[in-house]
Amino acid sequence: MDKVVLTNEDIEALLEWRNEHKDEVRSHPAPLKAVEIICKESGFTIKGIRKNDDLRLYLGRDGKSMGYTEFRRRLDGMWASVKNRMEATQDMIQSVLTVYCSLMALMTYGKIERDDEERQEDQRAAKAHKQAHKKSGSRITYILRNQNGSIQIAPTGSHASPRGVFTVRGHYRHYKNGKVVWVAEYKKGTGKKKPKTYRVGPKGSDK
């Protein structure tokens, strides 16, 4: 079962995102059929099992089970409790459902647009992560990230661009036609942009 690790600050940011994206949350996507949400500071864990229009949420705290609640999606798209075996108040059950649904919506819709270079770096990191995941057979652990005032969810260890002005090291860019171009070190991020310098051939050569 894949995991998502949340801090109290993450949960606050997630609920703020939910308030601004209610339609996306109410579409109730299911990017993961089974997920465990770990709330680090409170010790709560939420396990969600989704099968079509049926949802079962398990609640635990500090390693102790607090039971589960089964939901079925109504014709209006909302969730109705059809079986409650959870040792919790209705308000807490609703909070558990809100966190789960908001998180699934964020995983589906909360993507941040990047420029082509950053997108390629993300794709390479995701591919490497997927290959490592396939070899080890382990599940993926996701975390929330705050970037430029927006939040997104990503596997631990995946690429995240630094904030502010930062230096991009010189590197070779390989094109599909076989051409190799050296891209000199340059500054990137918020602030005054500096032009990139391209050289064809080995580093330090103008040939």
N, C-alpha and C positions, 0 to 999 in steps of 0.2 A: 504494500500500500504506500503510495507516494505521500509525502509529508509537506506541510507548510508551517514554518515557524514564525510566530507573531509576537512582537512586544506590545506593551500597552499603547505606546506611541503609534505603532503600526495599526492597531485596531481603531484608534481615533482617526487616523488618516483614511483608513478603509471606509469608515462610516461617513466621513466627509465626502469621499468620492461617491459613495452610494447616494447621498442626498443630491448630488449634481447629475447622477446618471440613473434615475429611477426607472426609466423605460428599459434600459439595458438589463437592470437587475430583475425586473418583472418579466423579462423574456425567459428567465430561468435556464440558461445554457448549462450543459454538463460536460465541460472539457475533460474532467476526470470522473470516471465511474466510481472510484473509491479513493478517499483522501482522509488523512488524519491531520487535523489542525491543532498545533501545539501552542498554547498561550503561555509563554515562558514565565512571566512574573507571577501570574495568578495560579499557575499549576493546573489549569483546566485543559482538557483535551476534548476535541470534538471529532468523531469519526462519521463521515458521511458515505452512505452506500446508495447510489442512484441507479435505478433500472426503469427506463422510459418515464412514465408518469408516477412512479412510486419512489419514495425517498425514506430512508431510515437514518436517523441521527442518534449516535451514542454519545453520552456525556460521561466524563470521568474527571477526577481531581486527585492529584498526588498519588496516582497509581490505583485509585479505588474507583470501581464502576458505580455510576449513578443511574444506570439503566438507559433506556432508549425510548424514542417516540417514532412512530411510523406516520408518514404523511402521504396523501394522494393529491395529485394536482386536479383542481376543479376546472369546470368549463370556462370560468373567467380567468384562468391562468394562475390563481393563487393556490396556496397549499392549505389543505385541511387535515387536521390530526384525526387519524382513524384508529390508532391504538397508542396509549400512553403508558409506558412502564418506566418513566423517568422520575427520579426523586428530585423534583424541582418545581418551582412555582411556574404559573403560566407565563409570567413576565420573563423569567429566565429561559423558558423553552422558546419563546418568541425571539429573545436575544440570540440564542444559539442558531436558530433558523436564519436570522438576519445576517449574522456573521458568515455562515456557510454560503448563502445565496449571493451575498455581496462579493465574496471571494471568488466564486465561480464566474460571476459576471466580469470581475476585474481580469481574471485569467483569459477571458475570451475577448473582451473589448478594450482593456486598458493598455494598449500598446502605444509607445511613444515613437513618433516618426523620427528617423535619423537620416543623415546624409548617406550617400552611397558607400563611402569608405567605412563608416561606422557600422552600416548594415552588413557589409561583407565581413567585418571583424566579428560581429555577433554570430553570423552564420557559421564561420569557422569554429568559434568557441562552442556553439551549440552542437556542431557535428562531432567535435572532439569529445564533448561531454556525453553525447549519445553513444559513441563508440565505447567509451570507458564504462558507461552504464550497461551496455550490452555484454561486455566481457565479464564484468564483475557480477552481473545479475542483481545488483542492488537497486533499491528504489531511489527516486529522485527526491531531493529536499529543496523546497522553494523558499525564498525569502522576499520580503517587500523592499523596494528601493524608492527613495525619494530623489527625483532628478528634475532640476529646474522648476520646482513647485508642483510637479506631477508625480504620481506614484505608478509603479509597475511591479509586476511579479516576475521573478526569474530564478532559474536553478542556481544554487550556490556554486560559486566558482566560474560563472559565466562572465563575459566581458561587461564592464561598466565604464563609460567614459568619465574621466575626472571632471570636476567642476572648475569654473574659472578659466584662466589662461594657462595652458600647459604646453609642454614641448613634445612634439612627435619626432621620434628618432628617424634618422635617415634609413631608408629601406628600398629594396628592389621591388618594382611592380612588374608582375608577369602578365602578359596579354595572351589571349587565346591563339593569336597568330605566331606565337613564339618569340615575339619581341620582348626584350627585357630593358626596363628603364629605371635608372636610379633617381629616387625622389629625395632631395636634400632635406636635412632637418629643418623644421619650421614650427612656428607657434600656432596654437589652435585654441578655440574656446572664445568666451566672451571677451570683448576688448577689441583693440584695433587689429584688423587682420593683416597678416603679412603674406606676400605672394609666395607660391611654391616655386622651387627651381628644379627643373628636370634636366637630367643628363643621360645621354644614351651611352651605354658601355659600363665598364667597371667603375667602382667608386673612386672619385678623385681624378677621373679621366674625362676629357672633353671630346674624346674620339668616338 
